[in-house]
Amino acid sequence: MKKLFHFGVLLLALLVFVPAAGRNDIPDTAENDIPIISKKKWVGIWDYTVSDVPPEYTNGQIHVTKSGRDYLVELVMEYGKLSGKSVMLKSKVLYFEVDLDGAPIKITINREDDSISGEASTPDGVFFLEGQRRE
């Protein structure tokens, strides 16, 4: 037991005091831009589908990133990207707005592990969405 304790202390000391070699040798590729995510958090890429909308809006991705204490949201669709505004996160519910062709759309998404469901409230009505975390 005493040897195991000393091994643990030595390992911790090595991790804390020995600098990581070659950190600057990591190539700058698109793979490095993918955030490391925990399955219990919002940060990551979410594939989604929406029913009863024109085909160009039927599916896409929701990219969620975190900068300091703020969450940033970007909708990526076949024809382009939309930046989320007024982003709020409360527990397992993400709220944000986007402007689509001049029309404000309020989006509310609930998360349950790696699945999402929610709605987009538009001037043309409410549309339901569902999706999952991209792996």
LOSE-601953 format. One line per 2 residues: number of its first residue (from 1); their letters; for each residue x, y, z of N, C-alpha, C. Coordinates in Angstrom, 1 decimal. Layout:
NUM) A) X/Y/Z/X/Y/Z/X/Y/Z  ...
***
This chain:
1) MK) 0.8/-1.2/0.0/0.0/0.0/0.0/0.9/1.3/0.0  2.0/1.2/0.8/2.9/2.4/0.8/3.5/2.6/-0.5
3) KL) 3.9/1.5/-1.2/4.5/1.7/-2.5/3.5/2.3/-3.5  2.3/1.9/-3.4/1.3/2.5/-4.3/1.1/4.0/-4.1
5) FH) 1.1/4.4/-2.8/1.0/5.8/-2.4/2.1/6.6/-3.0  3.4/6.1/-2.9/4.6/6.7/-3.4/4.5/6.8/-4.9
7) FG) 4.0/5.8/-5.5/3.9/5.8/-7.0/2.9/6.9/-7.4  1.8/7.0/-6.7/0.8/8.0/-7.0/1.4/9.4/-6.8
9) VL) 2.1/9.7/-5.8/2.7/11.0/-5.5/3.7/11.3/-6.6  4.5/10.3/-7.0/5.5/10.5/-8.1/4.8/10.8/-9.4
11) LL) 3.8/10.1/-9.7/3.0/10.3/-11.0/2.4/11.7/-11.0  1.8/12.2/-9.9/1.3/13.5/-9.8/2.3/14.6/-9.9
13) AL) 3.5/14.4/-9.3/4.6/15.3/-9.4/5.0/15.4/-10.9  5.1/14.3/-11.6/5.6/14.4/-13.0/4.6/15.1/-13.8
15) LV) 3.3/14.9/-13.6/2.2/15.6/-14.4/2.2/17.0/-14.1  2.5/17.5/-12.9/2.4/18.9/-12.5/3.7/19.6/-12.9
17) FV) 4.8/19.0/-12.7/6.1/19.8/-12.8/6.9/19.6/-14.0  6.6/18.5/-14.8/7.3/18.3/-16.0/6.6/18.9/-17.2
19) PA) 7.1/19.8/-17.9/6.4/20.4/-19.0/6.1/19.4/-20.1  5.0/19.6/-20.8/4.7/18.7/-21.9/5.6/19.0/-23.1
21) AG) 6.2/18.0/-23.7/7.1/18.2/-24.8/6.3/18.2/-26.1  6.7/19.1/-27.0/6.2/19.1/-28.3/4.8/19.7/-28.4
23) RN) 4.3/20.5/-27.5/3.0/21.1/-27.6/2.9/21.9/-28.9  3.9/22.6/-29.3/3.9/23.4/-30.5/4.0/22.6/-31.8
25) DI) 4.2/21.3/-31.7/4.3/20.5/-32.8/3.0/20.0/-33.4  1.9/20.4/-32.8/0.6/19.9/-33.2/0.2/20.6/-34.5
27) PD) -0.1/19.9/-35.6/-0.4/20.6/-36.8/-1.7/21.3/-36.7  -1.9/22.4/-37.4/-3.1/23.2/-37.4/-4.0/22.6/-38.5
29) TA) -4.9/21.6/-38.1/-5.8/21.0/-39.1/-7.2/21.2/-38.6  -8.1/20.9/-39.4/-9.6/21.1/-39.1/-9.9/20.2/-37.9
31) EN) -9.2/19.0/-37.7/-9.5/18.1/-36.6/-9.3/18.8/-35.3  -8.3/19.7/-35.2/-8.0/20.4/-34.0/-9.0/21.5/-33.7
33) DI) -9.9/21.9/-34.6/-10.9/22.8/-34.4/-12.2/22.2/-33.7  -12.3/20.9/-33.7/-13.4/20.2/-33.1/-13.3/20.3/-31.6
35) PI) -14.3/20.8/-30.9/-14.1/20.9/-29.5/-14.2/19.5/-28.8  -13.4/19.4/-27.7/-13.5/18.2/-26.9/-14.7/18.3/-26.1
37) IS) -15.6/17.4/-26.1/-16.9/17.5/-25.5/-17.2/16.5/-24.4  -17.9/16.8/-23.5/-18.4/15.9/-22.5/-19.9/15.6/-22.9
39) KK) -20.3/14.3/-22.8/-21.6/14.0/-23.3/-22.7/14.6/-22.4  -22.4/15.2/-21.3/-23.4/15.8/-20.4/-23.4/17.3/-20.6
41) KW) -22.8/17.9/-21.6/-22.8/19.3/-21.8/-23.3/19.7/-23.2  -23.6/20.9/-23.3/-24.1/21.4/-24.6/-23.1/21.6/-25.7
43) VG) -21.8/21.9/-25.3/-20.8/22.2/-26.3/-20.6/21.1/-27.3  -20.7/21.4/-28.6/-20.5/20.4/-29.6/-21.4/20.6/-30.8
45) IW) -21.5/19.7/-31.6/-22.3/19.8/-32.9/-23.5/18.9/-32.8  -24.6/19.4/-33.1/-25.9/18.7/-33.0/-26.6/18.7/-34.3
47) DY) -26.9/17.5/-34.8/-27.6/17.4/-36.1/-29.1/17.5/-35.8  -29.8/18.2/-36.6/-31.3/18.3/-36.3/-32.1/18.2/-37.6
49) TV) -33.4/17.9/-37.4/-34.4/17.9/-38.5/-35.6/18.7/-38.0  -36.3/19.3/-38.9/-37.5/20.1/-38.7/-38.5/19.6/-39.6
51) SD) -39.7/19.4/-39.1/-40.8/18.9/-40.0/-41.7/20.1/-40.5  -42.3/19.9/-41.6/-43.3/20.8/-42.2/-42.7/22.2/-42.6
53) VP) -41.5/22.2/-43.1/-40.9/23.4/-43.5/-40.3/23.2/-44.9  -40.0/24.3/-45.6/-39.4/24.1/-47.0/-38.1/23.2/-46.9
55) PE) -37.9/22.5/-48.0/-36.7/21.5/-48.0/-35.4/22.1/-47.5  -35.1/23.4/-47.9/-33.8/23.9/-47.6/-33.6/24.2/-46.1
57) YT) -34.7/24.1/-45.3/-34.7/24.3/-43.9/-34.9/23.0/-43.1  -35.1/21.9/-43.7/-35.5/20.7/-43.1/-34.4/20.1/-42.1
59) NG) -33.1/20.2/-42.5/-32.1/19.7/-41.6/-30.9/20.6/-41.6  -30.1/20.4/-40.6/-28.8/21.1/-40.5/-28.1/20.7/-39.2
61) QI) -27.3/21.7/-38.8/-26.5/21.4/-37.6/-26.6/22.7/-36.7  -26.5/22.4/-35.4/-26.4/23.5/-34.4/-25.0/23.3/-33.8
63) HV) -24.2/24.4/-34.0/-22.9/24.3/-33.4/-22.9/25.2/-32.1  -22.6/24.6/-31.0/-22.6/25.3/-29.7/-21.2/25.3/-29.2
65) TK) -20.7/26.5/-28.9/-19.4/26.7/-28.3/-19.5/27.5/-27.1  -18.4/27.6/-26.3/-18.4/28.4/-25.1/-17.2/29.3/-25.1
67) SG) -17.4/30.6/-24.8/-16.3/31.5/-24.7/-16.5/32.2/-23.4  -15.6/31.8/-22.5/-15.7/32.3/-21.1/-16.9/31.7/-20.5
69) RD) -17.8/32.6/-20.0/-19.1/32.2/-19.4/-20.2/32.2/-20.5  -20.0/32.7/-21.7/-21.0/32.8/-22.7/-21.1/31.6/-23.6
71) YL) -22.3/31.3/-24.0/-22.4/30.2/-25.0/-22.7/30.9/-26.3  -22.1/30.4/-27.4/-22.3/30.9/-28.8/-23.0/29.8/-29.6
73) VE) -24.0/30.2/-30.4/-24.7/29.2/-31.2/-24.6/29.7/-32.7  -24.5/28.7/-33.6/-24.5/28.9/-35.0/-25.3/27.8/-35.7
75) LV) -26.3/28.2/-36.5/-27.0/27.2/-37.2/-26.4/27.1/-38.6  -26.1/25.9/-39.0/-25.5/25.6/-40.3/-26.5/24.8/-41.1
77) ME) -26.9/25.4/-42.2/-27.8/24.8/-43.1/-27.2/24.7/-44.5  -27.9/24.0/-45.4/-27.4/23.8/-46.7/-27.0/25.0/-47.4
79) YG) -27.7/26.1/-47.2/-27.4/27.3/-48.0/-26.5/28.3/-47.2  -26.3/28.1/-45.9/-25.4/29.0/-45.2/-25.5/28.9/-43.7
81) KL) -25.0/29.9/-43.0/-24.9/29.9/-41.6/-25.6/31.1/-41.0  -26.2/30.9/-39.8/-26.9/31.9/-39.1/-26.3/32.0/-37.7
83) SG) -26.0/33.1/-37.2/-25.5/33.3/-35.9/-26.6/33.5/-34.9  -26.6/32.8/-33.8/-27.6/32.9/-32.8/-27.4/34.2/-32.0
85) KS) -28.5/34.8/-31.6/-28.5/36.0/-30.7/-29.3/35.7/-29.5  -29.0/36.5/-28.4/-29.7/36.4/-27.1/-29.6/34.9/-26.6
87) VM) -28.5/34.3/-26.7/-28.3/32.9/-26.3/-28.4/32.8/-24.7  -29.2/31.9/-24.3/-29.4/31.7/-22.8/-29.4/30.2/-22.6
89) LK) -28.8/29.7/-21.6/-28.8/28.3/-21.2/-29.2/28.2/-19.8  -30.3/27.4/-19.6/-30.8/27.2/-18.2/-31.0/25.7/-18.1
91) SK) -30.1/25.1/-17.3/-30.1/23.6/-17.1/-30.1/22.9/-18.4  -31.1/22.2/-18.8/-31.1/21.4/-20.0/-31.9/22.1/-21.1
93) VL) -32.1/23.4/-21.0/-32.8/24.1/-22.1/-32.0/25.2/-22.6  -31.8/25.3/-23.9/-31.1/26.3/-24.7/-32.1/27.2/-25.4
95) YF) -31.9/28.5/-25.2/-32.8/29.5/-25.9/-31.9/30.4/-26.7  -32.3/30.6/-28.0/-31.6/31.6/-28.8/-32.5/32.1/-29.9
97) EV) -32.1/33.1/-30.6/-32.9/33.7/-31.7/-32.0/33.8/-32.9  -32.6/33.7/-34.1/-31.9/33.9/-35.4/-32.8/34.7/-36.3
99) DL) -32.2/35.4/-37.2/-33.0/36.2/-38.2/-32.9/35.4/-39.5  -34.0/35.0/-40.1/-34.0/34.2/-41.3/-34.8/35.0/-42.3
101) DG) -34.1/35.5/-43.3/-34.7/36.4/-44.4/-35.5/37.5/-43.7  -35.0/38.1/-42.7/-35.6/39.3/-42.1/-36.6/38.9/-41.0
103) AP) -37.0/37.7/-40.9/-38.0/37.3/-39.9/-37.3/36.7/-38.6  -37.7/37.2/-37.5/-37.1/36.7/-36.2/-37.7/35.3/-35.9
105) IK) -36.8/34.4/-35.5/-37.2/33.1/-35.1/-36.6/32.8/-33.7  -37.5/32.4/-32.8/-37.1/32.1/-31.4/-37.1/30.6/-31.3
107) IT) -35.9/30.1/-30.9/-35.7/28.6/-30.8/-35.5/28.2/-29.4  -36.2/27.2/-29.0/-36.0/26.6/-27.6/-35.7/25.1/-27.8
109) IN) -34.6/24.7/-27.2/-34.2/23.3/-27.4/-34.0/22.6/-26.0  -34.5/21.5/-25.8/-34.3/20.7/-24.6/-33.3/19.6/-24.9
111) RE) -32.5/19.3/-23.9/-31.5/18.2/-24.1/-31.7/17.1/-23.1  -31.6/15.9/-23.6/-31.7/14.7/-22.7/-30.5/13.8/-23.2
113) DD) -29.4/13.9/-22.4/-28.2/13.2/-22.8/-27.7/13.6/-24.2  -27.7/12.7/-25.2/-27.3/13.1/-26.5/-28.4/13.3/-27.5
115) SI) -29.6/13.6/-27.0/-30.7/13.9/-27.9/-31.3/15.2/-27.6  -31.8/15.9/-28.6/-32.4/17.2/-28.4/-33.8/17.2/-29.1
117) SG) -34.7/18.0/-28.5/-36.0/18.3/-29.1/-36.4/19.7/-28.8  -37.2/20.3/-29.6/-37.6/21.7/-29.3/-38.5/22.2/-30.4
119) EA) -38.5/23.6/-30.4/-39.4/24.2/-31.3/-38.8/25.5/-31.8  -39.2/25.9/-33.0/-38.8/27.2/-33.6/-40.1/28.0/-33.8
121) ST) -40.2/29.1/-33.1/-41.4/29.9/-33.2/-41.1/31.0/-34.2  -41.9/31.0/-35.3/-41.7/31.9/-36.4/-43.0/32.7/-36.7
123) PD) -43.0/33.7/-37.5/-44.2/34.4/-37.9/-45.2/33.5/-38.6  -44.7/32.4/-39.2/-45.6/31.5/-39.9/-46.1/30.4/-39.0
125) GV) -45.7/30.3/-37.8/-46.2/29.3/-36.9/-45.0/28.7/-36.1  -45.3/27.6/-35.4/-44.4/26.9/-34.5/-44.0/25.6/-35.2
127) FF) -42.7/25.3/-35.3/-42.2/24.1/-36.0/-41.4/23.3/-35.0  -41.6/22.0/-35.0/-40.9/21.2/-34.0/-39.6/20.6/-34.6
129) LE) -38.6/20.5/-33.8/-37.3/19.9/-34.3/-36.9/18.8/-33.3  -36.1/18.0/-33.8/-35.4/16.9/-33.0/-34.1/16.6/-33.6
131) GQ) -33.2/16.0/-32.8/-31.9/15.7/-33.3/-31.0/15.0/-32.2  -29.8/14.9/-32.6/-28.8/14.2/-31.7/-27.4/14.8/-31.9
133) RR) -26.6/14.5/-30.9/-25.2/14.9/-30.9/-24.5/14.1/-32.0  -23.7/14.9/-32.8/-22.9/14.2/-33.8/-21.7/13.6/-33.1
135) E) -21.4/12.4/-33.5/-20.2/11.7/-32.8/-19.1/11.6/-33.7
***
